[in-house]
Amino acid sequence: MLINHDTRHALDVVVDLLNTAPDTGQADTLRDVDELRAYVRRNHFSGVDELDDKDVAAIRHVREQLGLIFEAPDVRTASELINALVAQAGTTPQLTDHDGHDWHVHYFAPGASVADHLAADGGMALGFLLVAGERERLRRCAAPDCRRAFIDLSRNRSRRYCDSRTCGNRLHVAAYRARQRESAGG
């Protein structure tokens, strides 16, 4: 699957936002303005200046909506949720070439809040996946104690864990040890 740089970046930003939620096996890491600032810096948002408690509440609401998209039971439901998210953001596509990046499309209006910025760009990126028939790439980690989100960009859509070095390896080691115990006891 070919995904352009901007769509990939928007998908990564969506995943990072979803993984700030407390239902991912960790504490909520988007509770206040300082944590929102860290999220904005980490994800290189352009045109985001002042942030306040209203922005925190708004981005947490977007996070909930994105979580519903990931959990949607079918494409129709996911598309309805994406349409609502993007419409709520007041999508205004514009060509831009800021900060040393080549020409690309922003789907949010200039001066948009961080929540509208993410809802528009992230919603459109998720919409592109749906249109391409790739909804099944939106995943949650298969480890029983982890619910982290990720986009499976593997060629054969076989990725099951948010991180094969942590969750995947931990489960493989546990299965190996269970087999060892079983063979030693039997």
C-alpha positions as a printed NumPy array, in Angstrom:
array([[  0.   ,   0.   ,   0.   ],
       [  1.384,   3.365,  -1.026],
       [  0.768,   6.143,   1.496],
       [  2.188,   9.604,   0.911],
       [  4.265,  11.341,   3.565],
       [  1.507,  13.693,   4.743],
       [ -1.058,  10.928,   5.161],
       [  1.472,   8.767,   6.988],
       [  2.34 ,  11.639,   9.301],
       [ -1.345,  12.33 ,  10.018],
       [ -1.924,   8.626,  10.764],
       [  1.07 ,   8.592,  13.125],
       [ -0.297,  11.662,  14.917],
       [ -3.702,   9.961,  15.28 ],
       [ -2.08 ,   6.824,  16.712],
       [  0.012,   8.888,  19.121],
       [ -3.129,  10.686,  20.311],
       [ -5.054,   7.439,  20.786],
       [ -2.157,   6.038,  22.781],
       [ -2.373,   8.881,  25.303],
       [ -5.701,   7.458,  26.521],
       [ -5.925,   5.555,  29.797],
       [ -7.605,   2.543,  28.141],
       [ -4.29 ,   1.541,  26.53 ],
       [ -2.889,  -0.073,  29.66 ],
       [ -1.257,   3.116,  30.918],
       [ -2.238,   6.323,  32.688],
       [ -3.828,   9.146,  30.718],
       [ -0.971,  11.251,  29.358],
       [ -3.087,  14.1  ,  28.032],
       [ -4.462,  15.636,  31.227],
       [ -3.284,  19.224,  31.138],
       [ -1.857,  22.007,  28.985],
       [  1.764,  20.958,  29.575],
       [  1.043,  17.427,  28.353],
       [ -0.81 ,  18.839,  25.341],
       [  2.181,  21.089,  24.569],
       [  4.461,  18.042,  24.703],
       [  2.128,  16.168,  22.33 ],
       [  2.05 ,  19.131,  19.906],
       [  5.873,  19.449,  19.958],
       [  6.391,  15.696,  19.575],
       [  4.132,  15.637,  16.527],
       [  5.427,  18.843,  14.901],
       [  2.102,  20.676,  14.574],
       [  2.478,  23.816,  12.499],
       [  0.669,  27.038,  13.27 ],
       [ -0.248,  26.087,  16.849],
       [  0.672,  28.847,  19.259],
       [ -1.243,  29.368,  22.476],
       [ -2.867,  26.381,  24.192],
       [ -5.239,  26.38 ,  27.147],
       [ -7.593,  24.107,  29.082],
       [-10.24 ,  24.412,  26.353],
       [ -7.744,  22.93 ,  23.891],
       [ -7.092,  20.037,  26.268],
       [-10.825,  19.296,  26.527],
       [-11.276,  19.621,  22.753],
       [ -8.363,  17.319,  21.884],
       [ -9.579,  14.749,  24.403],
       [-12.963,  14.844,  22.66 ],
       [-11.268,  14.295,  19.285],
       [ -9.351,  11.414,  20.878],
       [-12.656,   9.806,  21.9  ],
       [-14.05 ,  10.229,  18.386],
       [-10.934,   8.723,  16.813],
       [-11.179,   5.796,  19.221],
       [-14.736,   5.168,  18.022],
       [-13.47 ,   5.093,  14.429],
       [-10.871,   2.466,  15.344],
       [-13.541,   0.402,  17.114],
       [-16.236,   0.828,  14.444],
       [-17.883,  -2.5  ,  13.585],
       [-17.97 ,  -1.848,   9.84 ],
       [-16.894,   0.515,   7.066],
       [-20.227,   2.347,   6.931],
       [-20.097,   3.2  ,  10.632],
       [-16.445,   4.225,  10.37 ],
       [-17.187,   6.445,   7.368],
       [-20.079,   8.139,   9.173],
       [-17.843,   8.818,  12.169],
       [-15.068,  10.185,   9.941],
       [-17.529,  12.4  ,   8.043],
       [-18.835,  13.827,  11.319],
       [-15.324,  14.407,  12.669],
       [-14.114,  16.18 ,   9.528],
       [-17.298,  18.273,   9.219],
       [-17.027,  19.327,  12.857],
       [-13.501,  20.575,  12.156],
       [-14.689,  22.881,   9.363],
       [-12.399,  21.355,   6.767],
       [-10.805,  23.893,   4.442],
       [ -8.303,  22.195,   2.082],
       [ -5.342,  24.403,   1.19 ],
       [ -2.074,  23.825,  -0.642],
       [  0.971,  24.884,   1.364],
       [  4.771,  24.571,   1.376],
       [  5.757,  25.695,   4.859],
       [  8.759,  24.948,   7.074],
       [ 10.922,  23.533,   4.281],
       [  8.345,  20.918,   3.246],
       [  7.364,  20.522,  -0.385],
       [  3.819,  21.285,  -1.553],
       [  1.144,  19.382,   0.321],
       [ -2.477,  19.744,   1.405],
       [ -3.664,  20.9  ,   4.819],
       [ -7.307,  20.135,   5.458],
       [ -7.709,  22.606,   8.312],
       [ -8.262,  26.33 ,   8.102],
       [ -5.353,  28.662,   8.9  ],
       [ -5.425,  29.486,  12.591],
       [ -7.492,  26.395,  13.413],
       [ -7.336,  25.038,  16.938],
       [ -5.123,  22.034,  17.576],
       [ -8.262,  19.865,  17.881],
       [ -9.656,  21.042,  14.529],
       [ -6.211,  20.658,  12.97 ],
       [ -6.023,  17.043,  14.088],
       [ -9.679,  16.247,  13.37 ],
       [ -9.357,  17.524,   9.803],
       [ -5.946,  16.067,   8.876],
       [ -6.359,  12.865,  10.883],
       [ -9.928,  12.361,   9.724],
       [ -8.948,  12.773,   6.08 ],
       [ -6.015,  10.367,   6.478],
       [ -8.338,   7.758,   7.997],
       [-10.793,   8.465,   5.189],
       [ -8.085,   7.749,   2.615],
       [ -7.51 ,   4.349,   4.242],
       [-11.223,   3.549,   4.074],
       [-11.5  ,   4.628,   0.436],
       [ -8.496,   2.416,  -0.398],
       [-10.263,  -0.557,   1.207],
       [ -7.636,  -0.711,   3.952],
       [ -9.766,  -0.232,   7.089],
       [ -8.48 ,  -3.509,   8.562],
       [ -5.099,  -1.825,   8.972],
       [ -6.531,   0.153,  11.916],
       [ -5.633,  -2.083,  14.828],
       [ -5.352,  -2.42 ,  18.568],
       [ -2.516,  -4.456,  20.07 ],
       [ -3.34 ,  -8.159,  20.453],
       [ -1.496,  -8.446,  23.768],
       [ -4.084,  -9.066,  26.504],
       [ -2.774,  -6.282,  28.769],
       [ -2.295,  -3.704,  26.011],
       [ -4.836,  -1.765,  23.957],
       [ -2.45 ,   0.572,  22.158],
       [ -3.49 ,   1.624,  18.676],
       [ -1.372,   1.2  ,  15.579],
       [ -1.681,   1.221,  11.796],
       [ -0.578,  -2.089,  10.293],
       [  1.479,  -1.047,   7.286],
       [  3.022,  -4.472,   6.773],
       [  2.783,  -5.796,   3.232],
       [  0.631,  -8.785,   4.189],
       [ -1.351,  -7.077,   6.961],
       [  0.014,  -9.51 ,   9.54 ],
       [  1.136,  -7.216,  12.352],
       [ -0.666,  -7.982,  15.617],
       [  1.256,  -6.055,  18.28 ],
       [  1.908,  -2.372,  18.816],
       [  5.583,  -3.203,  19.215],
       [  7.05 ,  -6.602,  18.415],
       [  9.998,  -5.936,  20.764],
       [  7.757,  -5.436,  23.785],
       [  4.243,  -6.851,  23.517],
       [  4.957,  -9.384,  20.784],
       [  8.182, -10.638,  22.309],
       [  6.642, -10.818,  25.794],
       [  3.826, -13.064,  24.518],
       [  6.191, -15.238,  22.486],
       [  8.44 , -15.74 ,  25.522],
       [  5.433, -16.584,  27.706],
       [  4.218, -19.149,  25.16 ],
       [  7.715, -20.652,  24.942],
       [  7.955, -20.947,  28.72 ],
       [  4.514, -22.551,  28.9  ],
       [  5.599, -25.13 ,  26.302],
       [  8.795, -25.773,  28.264],
       [  6.844, -26.298,  31.507],
       [  4.401, -28.587,  29.713],
       [  7.149, -30.733,  28.18 ],
       [  9.079, -30.899,  31.476],
       [  5.976, -31.939,  33.404],
       [  4.746, -34.481,  30.867]])
